[in-house]
Amino acid sequence: MKLRKKVSLALVALLAAGSLASCTAGGGDDQGAIDQFPAKWDEEITIDVFDSVANYMGIQPGWFAKVVKDKFNMKLNIIAPNIAGGGDTLYNTRVAAGELGDLIVTQKGEKLDELIQGGLVMDASNYYPAMESLSKYDRAVEHLNDGDDGIYGFPTQVSSLQPTESSEGVNPTYGAFVRWDYYKELGYPEIGTLEDLLPVLADMQAAHPTGDNGQPTYAFSLFKDWDGNMMTTAKAPSAYYGYEEIGFVLAKADGSDYQSNLDPEGEYFRNLKLYFDANQLGLVDPESTTQNYDTMFTKFQNGQVLFSWWSWLGQSAYNTEQNMAAGKGFQIAPMADQTIYSNGAEAYGGKAVFAIGSKAEDPERIAAFIDWLYSAEGIYANAGSVMGTAGPQGLTWDLNDAGEPELTELGRQALLEGGATVPEEWGGGTFKDGGSQINMSAVLLIETDTETGLPYSYTSWPTYQAGIANPLTEDWSAKMGGATSTMEYLQANDQLLVAPGASFETPADTSEIETLRNQIKEIIKQYSWQMVFAENEAQFESLRDELIETANGLGFEQVLEFDMANAKLQNDAREAVVKEFAG
């Protein structure tokens, strides 16, 4: 049996101060093991859901609240550290008080470990025999709780697929998505590599200098909100060649290459040079340095932006039914040398976990709710609105006469036409606002619903594909060899690089590494933006050299060594899980 990992220094301090109610893991209910949950609950309860990934604070509203109330006679009070200022302040405060929540959504690894040792999560072993929907994922549950004397966490985004299969549906997350209607106007010019996008985008912008609202159009419109270890929009194109971020390292999905993000010949500086060159051509929105994501998104909606780094950005903003019917919208460009990064199916689950708080007054009902999240009904409901399912059957979709899942009229309005109002018997309000605020799916949505024989993700349904056929998608398909989806095109052309789903948890920074990183990443971001908007190439190169020198002076090499080791550990884990599931 593995030894339990060491808890964080912060928790040690709390324990030493005697702030926690217990230093041992929370025990299960004294009633003993059960093999079936009650059919209904007579008393209404409200549970606190401490949710590290939620972007909403308060009582769950709308149709999802109605579904949960009808099934469990339960209300969900979402407690979201992302809303309460971010960071670990709210987490630490509630840990110090000895009660984090009744239902907990947190990170596996260090966070879950410290909650178990601090006695803040319950051993759910007594309820597990009754959790029938989870039985399909026993292997993942066992793996997550390996080394623990009990069952304390339940994996999220889990899959029964092979870890070498992509976890994504019809679209990968990353890709060079362009305004296809403008690309068509140009005669579908060849795009051999990343830099070949610039003359194509320049011609698009010259032909269409204003958007649908009459405001200026730009090839690239950038934003700073999501910048972390580096400039997010400069990191993103690295994924077109199979790279992902591990701290200050860009690691290729197959383990064949590891780059420092400050390698002068590496992908990160290549992308900064791309934006610099674009800006010299007048292709970068001058408001990029001051606008936030929401402002940029609105520009996409208004047709003011020509390039999207991610499938979900340009397409969700601009590919409305009306625009697509007119042949307008974003589709992936045929870049000849791309090998796009894609996360493999997480056989052992993703980075987040569900857990039951040790002081929950009705842990049996919470266990039943968690199990429901893995059922077909729970998957459709919990991941509806913004995460990729259509929502609950009978509201936004149903089986047609041929027994195939198909969007209802309300479903088409909600998911394809900008929104819909939900009937009062389903809770009222808008469909979007009433979606689950848990913000975490129990399973990957490319998993197959055994009743329909199709993935939970409605975009994979044949009825959906037929229903959205339009001049835009038909032209794209004809040009792309008859492919019916981006993923089909990439797989057929060997342009997808899948990172095996190993459920790897990157080790936390030491306090020294964290201090160094926090200083260095600010310098990297500052200089990156300056390089994009440099006056000329000489200034660009001077800023690049100054960035490297400054970062090295602050201890960059020490942090890089730490990140490089983690990147290689991740690859080891991937190789191990591929070998394990091949056996």
C-alpha positions in Angstrom: 0.0 0.0 0.0 1.3 3.5 -0.9 2.1 5.9 1.9 -0.2 8.9 2.0 1.5 11.9 0.4 2.7 14.7 2.7 0.2 17.5 3.3 0.9 21.1 2.4 2.8 23.4 4.8 -0.3 25.5 5.0 -2.4 22.6 6.3 0.4 21.6 8.7 0.2 25.1 10.2 -3.5 24.8 10.6 -3.2 21.5 12.2 -0.5 22.7 14.6 -2.8 25.6 15.6 -5.5 23.1 16.4 -7.9 24.7 14.0 -9.2 21.5 12.5 -11.8 19.4 14.3 -9.9 16.2 13.6 -6.5 15.0 12.4 -7.9 11.7 11.0 -10.0 11.0 8.0 -13.7 11.5 8.4 -15.6 8.3 9.0 -18.6 7.1 7.1 -22.1 6.8 8.4 -22.6 4.3 11.3 -25.5 2.6 9.6 -23.1 0.2 7.8 -23.0 -0.6 4.1 -26.1 -0.1 1.9 -26.8 -1.6 -1.5 -29.7 0.6 -2.6 -30.5 4.3 -2.2 -34.1 5.4 -1.2 -36.5 6.0 -4.0 -37.2 9.5 -2.6 -36.4 11.8 0.2 -39.2 13.5 2.2 -37.3 16.3 3.9 -35.9 19.2 1.8 -32.3 20.0 2.5 -29.8 22.6 1.2 -26.2 21.5 0.9 -23.1 23.6 0.6 -21.1 22.7 -2.5 -17.5 23.9 -2.2 -16.5 24.0 -5.9 -13.0 25.0 -6.9 -14.0 25.2 -10.6 -17.3 26.9 -10.3 -17.8 30.4 -11.7 -21.0 31.1 -9.8 -21.8 31.8 -6.1 -25.1 31.2 -4.5 -28.1 28.9 -4.8 -28.3 26.9 -8.1 -31.1 28.4 -10.2 -33.3 27.3 -13.1 -34.0 24.0 -14.7 -31.0 22.2 -13.2 -32.2 23.2 -9.7 -35.6 21.9 -10.6 -34.3 18.5 -11.8 -32.2 18.1 -8.6 -35.1 19.3 -6.4 -37.5 16.8 -8.0 -35.1 13.9 -7.8 -33.4 14.5 -4.4 -35.5 17.2 -2.7 -32.3 19.1 -2.4 -31.0 22.6 -3.1 -27.3 23.3 -4.0 -25.6 26.3 -2.5 -22.5 26.9 -4.6 -19.5 28.2 -2.8 -16.9 29.3 -5.5 -13.4 30.5 -4.6 -13.1 31.7 -8.2 -15.8 34.3 -7.4 -14.6 35.0 -3.9 -11.3 36.6 -5.1 -9.6 33.5 -6.5 -6.6 31.8 -4.9 -6.7 29.7 -1.8 -8.0 32.3 0.7 -11.5 31.0 0.9 -10.3 27.4 0.9 -7.9 28.1 3.8 -10.5 29.9 5.8 -13.0 27.1 5.6 -10.3 24.4 6.2 -9.2 26.3 9.3 -12.9 26.3 10.5 -12.9 22.5 10.0 -15.7 22.4 7.4 -15.2 22.9 3.7 -18.6 21.8 2.4 -21.1 19.0 2.2 -20.2 18.2 -1.4 -16.7 19.1 -2.4 -15.2 19.6 -5.9 -11.5 19.9 -5.6 -8.2 18.9 -7.2 -6.9 15.4 -6.7 -3.4 15.0 -5.5 -2.2 17.4 -2.8 -5.5 19.1 -2.2 -7.5 15.8 -1.7 -4.6 14.4 0.3 -4.6 17.2 2.8 -8.4 17.1 3.2 -8.3 13.4 3.9 -5.5 13.8 6.5 -7.3 16.8 8.0 -10.5 14.8 8.4 -12.6 17.1 6.1 -13.8 14.4 3.7 -15.8 11.3 4.5 -15.0 7.7 3.7 -17.9 6.8 1.4 -17.2 3.1 1.4 -20.6 2.3 3.1 -22.4 4.0 0.2 -20.3 2.7 -2.7 -22.1 -0.7 -3.1 -25.3 1.4 -3.9 -23.5 3.6 -6.4 -24.5 1.5 -9.4 -23.8 4.2 -12.1 -20.2 4.5 -10.9 -19.6 0.7 -11.2 -18.6 1.1 -14.8 -15.7 3.2 -13.6 -14.6 1.0 -10.7 -11.0 0.9 -12.0 -10.7 4.7 -11.9 -12.3 4.9 -8.4 -9.8 2.3 -7.2 -6.9 4.0 -8.8 -7.8 7.4 -7.3 -8.2 5.9 -3.8 -5.1 3.7 -4.0 -3.2 4.0 -0.7 -6.2 5.2 1.2 -8.1 3.0 3.7 -11.4 3.8 2.2 -13.1 5.7 -0.7 -12.7 9.4 -0.3 -12.8 10.7 -3.8 -14.6 10.1 -7.1 -12.9 10.8 -10.4 -14.3 13.4 -12.9 -14.2 13.4 -16.7 -13.6 9.7 -16.6 -13.8 7.5 -19.6 -14.0 3.8 -20.6 -12.1 4.6 -23.8 -8.5 3.7 -24.4 -6.1 6.5 -23.2 -4.6 6.8 -26.7 -8.0 7.8 -28.1 -8.7 11.5 -28.3 -11.0 12.8 -25.5 -12.5 15.4 -27.9 -15.5 15.2 -30.1 -16.0 16.7 -33.5 -13.5 19.5 -32.9 -10.2 19.6 -31.2 -9.7 22.4 -28.7 -6.9 23.9 -30.7 -6.6 24.7 -34.4 -6.1 27.5 -36.9 -9.7 28.5 -37.4 -10.3 31.3 -40.0 -13.2 33.0 -41.5 -13.9 30.3 -44.1 -16.1 32.5 -46.3 -13.3 35.0 -46.8 -10.8 32.2 -47.3 -13.1 30.8 -50.0 -13.2 34.3 -51.7 -9.4 34.2 -52.0 -9.6 30.9 -53.9 -8.5 28.6 -51.0 -4.8 29.6 -51.1 -2.3 27.0 -49.9 -1.1 27.3 -46.3 2.1 25.3 -45.8 3.0 26.4 -42.3 2.1 28.9 -39.6 3.7 31.9 -41.1 1.9 31.3 -44.4 -1.3 32.5 -42.6 -0.1 36.1 -42.6 -0.5 36.9 -46.3 -3.8 35.0 -46.4 -5.1 37.0 -43.4 -3.8 40.2 -44.8 -5.7 39.7 -48.0 -8.9 38.9 -46.0 -8.5 42.1 -43.9 -7.8 44.2 -47.0 -11.0 42.8 -48.7 -13.1 43.2 -45.6 -11.8 46.2 -43.5 -14.9 46.4 -41.4 -17.0 44.0 -39.5 -20.8 43.5 -39.5 -21.1 46.5 -37.2 -19.0 48.8 -39.4 -16.1 48.8 -36.9 -12.5 47.9 -38.0 -11.6 44.3 -38.7 -8.3 42.7 -37.6 -6.7 39.3 -38.3 -5.8 39.0 -34.6 -7.4 40.5 -31.5 -5.5 39.6 -28.4 -6.3 39.7 -24.7 -4.4 39.4 -21.4 -6.9 37.9 -19.0 -5.7 34.4 -19.2 -1.9 35.0 -19.2 -0.2 32.8 -16.7 3.4 31.5 -17.0 3.5 33.2 -20.4 1.3 35.1 -22.9 -1.6 32.7 -23.6 -2.3 33.8 -27.1 1.4 33.3 -27.9 1.4 29.9 -26.4 -1.7 28.6 -28.2 -0.3 28.1 -31.7 2.4 25.8 -30.2 -0.5 23.3 -29.9 -0.8 23.2 -33.7 2.5 21.3 -33.6 1.7 19.0 -30.7 3.1 21.1 -27.8 1.5 21.8 -24.4 2.6 23.9 -21.4 4.3 22.4 -18.3 5.3 25.5 -16.4 8.1 27.1 -18.5 8.4 24.0 -20.7 6.6 23.3 -24.0 6.5 19.5 -24.2 5.4 17.6 -27.3 2.5 15.2 -26.7 4.5 12.1 -27.8 7.6 12.9 -25.6 9.8 13.6 -28.6 10.7 17.1 -27.7 10.9 19.4 -24.7 11.5 23.2 -25.2 12.2 26.0 -22.9 9.7 28.7 -23.6 12.7 31.1 -23.8 14.5 29.0 -26.4 15.4 31.6 -29.1 14.6 29.0 -31.7 11.6 27.6 -29.9 7.8 27.7 -30.6 7.0 30.4 -28.1 9.3 33.0 -29.6 8.2 31.8 -33.1 4.7 32.8 -32.2 5.7 36.1 -30.7 7.5 36.8 -34.0 4.3 35.9 -35.9 2.3 38.5 -34.0 5.1 41.0 -34.4 5.2 40.5 -38.1 1.3 40.7 -38.1 1.4 44.0 -36.3 3.9 45.4 -38.7 1.3 44.6 -41.4 -1.5 46.2 -39.4 -3.2 42.9 -38.7 -3.2 43.1 -34.8 -6.0 44.9 -33.0 -4.4 47.9 -31.3 -6.8 47.5 -28.4 -5.3 44.1 -27.6 -3.2 45.4 -24.8 -6.1 46.9 -22.9 -9.2 44.9 -23.7 -10.4 41.9 -21.7 -11.8 38.6 -23.0 -15.4 39.7 -23.0 -14.6 42.7 -25.2 -12.7 40.5 -27.6 -15.5 38.0 -27.7 -17.9 40.7 -28.6 -15.7 41.6 -31.5 -15.8 38.0 -32.7 -19.6 38.2 -32.5 -19.6 41.3 -34.6 -17.4 39.8 -37.3 -14.4 42.0 -36.5 -11.9 39.2 -36.0 -10.6 36.8 -38.7 -8.6 34.2 -36.8 -9.4 32.0 -33.8 -6.9 30.0 -31.8 -9.5 27.6 -30.5 -12.5 25.9 -32.1 -14.9 27.0 -29.4 -14.1 30.7 -29.6 -14.7 31.8 -33.2 -17.4 29.2 -33.8 -19.4 29.8 -30.7 -19.3 33.6 -31.2 -19.9 33.8 -34.9 -21.3 30.5 -36.3 -24.9 31.2 -35.7 -27.5 29.5 -37.8 -28.2 32.8 -39.6 -24.5 33.4 -40.4 -23.9 29.8 -41.5 -27.0 29.8 -43.7 -25.3 32.7 -45.4 -22.1 30.7 -45.8 -20.3 32.8 -43.1 -18.3 31.5 -40.2 -15.1 29.9 -38.8 -13.7 26.6 -40.0 -10.2 25.1 -39.5 -7.7 26.0 -42.3 -5.8 23.2 -44.1 -2.3 24.0 -42.7 -0.1 21.4 -44.3 2.4 20.8 -41.5 0.1 20.8 -38.5 0.0 18.0 -36.0 -2.6 19.3 -33.5 -2.3 18.5 -29.8 -5.3 16.6 -28.4 -5.8 15.3 -24.9 -6.3 11.5 -24.7 -9.2 10.0 -22.9 -8.5 10.0 -19.1 -9.0 6.4 -18.1 -8.5 7.3 -14.5 -10.3 10.7 -14.7 -9.2 14.3 -14.9 -7.7 16.6 -12.4 -10.8 17.3 -10.3 -12.7 15.0 -7.9 -16.0 14.8 -6.1 -15.9 14.2 -2.3 -18.4 14.2 0.6 -17.6 16.5 3.5 -17.0 14.8 6.8 -19.7 16.9 8.5 -22.4 16.5 5.9 -25.7 15.9 7.7 -27.1 13.6 5.0 -24.1 11.9 3.3 -26.3 9.2 1.9 -28.2 11.6 -0.2 -25.0 13.3 -1.4 -23.6 9.9 -2.3 -26.8 9.2 -4.3 -26.5 12.6 -6.0 -22.8 11.9 -6.9 -23.8 8.5 -8.4 -26.5 10.2 -10.4 -24.0 12.5 -12.0 -22.5 9.3 -13.7 -25.9 8.1 -14.9 -27.2 9.0 -18.4 -29.8 11.3 -16.9 -27.3 13.0 -14.7 -24.7 13.4 -17.4 -27.1 15.0 -19.8 -28.4 17.4 -17.1 -25.1 18.3 -15.3 -23.2 18.9 -18.6 -26.0 20.7 -20.3 -26.0 24.4 -21.4 -22.3 25.2 -21.6 -20.4 21.9 -21.3 -21.5 19.9 -24.4 -24.6 17.9 -23.8 -28.0 19.1 -24.9 -29.5 19.1 -21.4 -32.3 17.0 -20.0 -34.3 14.6 -22.2 -37.8 15.9 -22.7 -36.8 19.5 -22.6 -34.1 20.2 -25.2 -33.9 16.8 -26.9 -35.8 13.6 -27.2 -35.8 10.4 -29.2 -37.5 10.8 -32.6 -39.6 8.2 -34.4 -36.5 6.3 -35.5 -35.3 6.1 -31.9 -32.5 8.6 -32.6 -31.7 11.5 -30.3 -32.7 14.8 -31.8 -32.9 18.4 -30.5 -36.4 19.7 -29.8 -37.5 23.1 -31.1 -36.6 24.6 -27.7 -33.2 22.8 -27.9 -32.5 24.4 -31.2 -33.4 27.8 -29.9 -31.2 27.3 -26.8 -28.2 25.8 -28.4 -28.2 27.1 -32.0 -30.1 30.3 -32.0 -28.7 32.3 -29.2 -30.9 31.2 -26.3 -34.3 30.1 -25.1 -36.7 30.6 -22.2 -37.5 27.5 -20.2 -41.1 26.6 -19.4 -42.1 27.2 -15.7 -42.7 23.5 -15.2 -39.0 23.1 -15.8 -37.9 25.9 -13.5 -38.3 28.9 -15.8 -35.6 31.4 -16.7 -33.2 31.1 -19.6 -31.7 27.8 -20.5 -28.2 29.1 -20.2 -28.7 30.6 -16.8 -30.4 27.5 -15.5 -27.6 25.1 -16.4 -25.6 23.3 -13.8 -23.2 25.6 -12.0 -21.0 22.7 -10.8 -19.0 23.2 -13.9 -17.5 19.7 -13.9 -18.7 16.7 -15.9 -18.5 13.3 -14.3 -17.5 11.6 -17.5 -16.1 12.6 -20.9 -18.9 13.5 -23.2 -17.6 11.3 -26.0 -18.6 8.4 -23.9 -21.5 6.4 -25.4 -25.0 6.5 -24.0 -26.0 2.8 -24.1 -29.6 3.7 -24.8 -28.9 5.8 -27.9 -25.7 4.1 -28.9 -24.3 7.6 -29.5 -22.0 10.0 -27.6 -23.5 12.2 -24.9 -22.2 15.2 -26.8 -25.1 16.3 -29.1 -22.7 17.7 -31.7 -21.8 14.1 -32.6 -25.4 13.1 -33.3 -26.3 12.3 -36.9 -29.5 14.3 -36.5 -27.6 17.3 -35.4 -25.1 17.0 -38.2 -27.9 16.8 -40.7 -29.8 19.5 -39.1 -27.0 22.0 -39.2 -25.9 21.3 -42.8 -25.5 24.7 -44.4 -23.6 26.4 -47.1 -20.6 27.0 -44.8 -20.1 23.4 -43.6 -21.0 21.9 -47.0 -18.3 24.1 -48.7 -15.7 23.3 -46.1 -16.5 19.5 -46.3 -16.2 19.6 -50.2 -12.8 21.3 -49.9 -11.6 19.0 -47.1 -12.0 15.7 -48.9 -15.6 15.1 -47.8 -14.8 15.2 -44.0 -17.9 15.8 -41.9 -16.0 17.2 -38.9 -12.6 18.8 -38.0 -11.6 15.7 -36.1 -12.4 13.4 -39.0 -10.3 15.5 -41.3 -7.3 15.6 -38.9 -7.4 11.9 -38.3 -7.7 11.1 -41.9 -4.7 13.2 -42.7 -2.6 12.1 -39.8 -2.6 15.6 -38.4 -3.6 14.8 -34.8 -1.2 14.1 -32.0 -2.9 12.5 -29.0 -1.3 12.9 -25.5 -2.3 9.6 -23.7 -4.7 10.2 -20.9 -2.5 9.3 -17.8 -4.4 11.5 -15.2 -1.0 12.9 -14.3 -1.0 15.5 -11.5 1.9 18.0 -11.8 3.8 18.2 -8.5 3.3 21.4 -6.7 6.0 24.1 -6.7 8.2 24.2 -3.7 8.1 27.5 -1.9 11.4 28.5 -3.5 10.3 27.6 -7.0 7.0 29.4 -6.5 8.7 32.6 -5.4 11.1 32.5 -8.4 8.3 31.6 -10.8 6.0 34.4 -9.7 8.8 36.9 -10.4 9.9 35.4 -13.7 6.5 34.9 -15.3 5.7 38.6 -14.8 8.8 39.5 -16.7 8.0 37.0 -19.4 4.5 38.4 -19.9 5.7 42.0 -19.8 8.4 41.5 -22.4 6.2 39.3 -24.6 3.6 42.0 -25.1 6.4 44.6 -25.7 7.9 42.3 -28.4 4.6 42.0 -30.2 4.3 45.7 -30.4 8.0 46.5 -31.0 8.6 49.3 -33.4 10.9 47.3 -35.6 12.8 44.0 -35.8 15.9 45.3 -34.2 13.8 46.3 -31.1 12.0 43.0 -31.2 15.4 41.1 -31.0 16.8 43.5 -28.4 13.7 42.9 -26.2 14.0 39.1 -26.7 17.7 39.1 -25.6 16.9 41.4 -22.7 14.0 39.1 -21.6 16.3 36.0 -21.6 19.1 37.8 -19.7 16.7 39.2 -17.1 14.9 35.9 -16.6 18.2 34.0 -16.2 19.2 36.6 -13.6 16.1 35.9 -11.6 16.7 32.1 -11.5 14.9 31.0 -14.7 17.2 28.0 -15.2 16.4 26.6 -11.7 12.6 26.8 -12.4 13.2 25.3 -15.9 15.0 22.3 -14.5 12.1 21.7 -12.1 9.5 22.0 -14.9 11.6 19.9 -17.3 11.7 17.1 -14.7 7.9 17.3 -14.3 7.4 17.2 -18.1 9.4 14.0 -18.3 7.6 12.5 -15.4 4.3 13.2 -17.2 5.6 11.4 -20.3 6.7 8.5 -18.1 3.1 8.3 -16.7 1.7 8.4 -20.2 3.9 5.6 -21.4 3.0 3.6 -18.4 -0.8 4.0 -18.8 -0.5 3.1 -22.5 1.3 -0.1 -21.6 -1.1 -0.9 -18.8 -4.2 -0.6 -20.9 -2.6 -2.4 -23.8 -2.2 -5.5 -21.6 
